[in-house]
Structures are given as structure tokens and as C-alpha cells.
Amino acid sequence: MGREDAWSGTVVKKSWALLDGSNLYRRVSVQTDDDRVEKVRVNRALWKILNVGDRLVKDAGGEPRRA
């Protein structure tokens, strides 16, 4: 899923990692409405309020947001 893609789906997992040793990356696994599971990077504020089962929506060119 690229920056210009639009999608919506349900959070199935939250995770974080220090992939390069110095930056913390927050990701959620989202089951999209067409039954694909994709990992999506989200900002800290959104990651803190999301729970498994929450709906996310992303408009083309925008950032993921809670539905």
C-alpha cells in the first residue's frame, strides 16, 4: 500500500520496532475490506489511541485515521 492508495480496514495487531537502532517505528497490521492483511506505519499519537478491532481509513494522499 503506497501513499497514494486509499483503503479502509480493521486493526488486527499493534507492534513497534527499532529497525535501524535509533528510530522507533510504530506499525499496525490492518485487515482491509478486500481481506488483505497489510502492515501500515502510523504516527505516535494515532498508535497510542488505537486498539485491536478499531477501524482505520486512509484517503489517497493522506495519512491513516481512526474511523
N, C-alpha and C positions, 0 to 999 in steps of 0.2 A: 504494500500500500504506500503510495507516494503522497507527497504534499498536495498534489492537485486532485487526488481522489476524494470522492465523497462516499461515506458509508455510515452505517449505524449498527449497533450490536450490544451485546451484554458482556460485562466483565466476568471472566471465569477464573482469573488468577492475578494477584499483585506480586511484583518482585522488584528488587533493586540489586545493583552490582557496581563494583568499582572496576569497570572493564579496562581502563587504561592506568589504573593505580592511583589516580588523583582526582578524578571526577566521578561523582555518584550519578548513575543513570537510573531513573525510575521508569519502569515499564509495567504495562498491564496486558494480559492476554485477553483478547476480545473475540467472542464468537459472533461473527457478523450475521446479518439477516439472511445471507445466502449460504449459511452453515460452514464457512471457513473460520479457522482459528488463526488469528494474527497477533504478533507482539507489537505493541504500539508504545512509543516513548511519550511520556506525559510530564508536565511540569510539576514541581513540588507541591504547589497549592492544590492542584487537582488530585494528585496521588494521595494526599492526606485525607481528603473527604470521600474518596471512592471506597466502596465496599463491593465484594463479590456479589453479583446479581444486579448491580446498578447498570442502567442503560447509558451508553455513550453515543454521541452523534458528532460527525465531522463533515463540515461543508467543504466543497472544493476550495483549496487555497487557504483554509482556516485551520485552527487548532481544534483538537478534540474537546468536547464539552459534555458535561453531565446533562442528560435529558430530563 
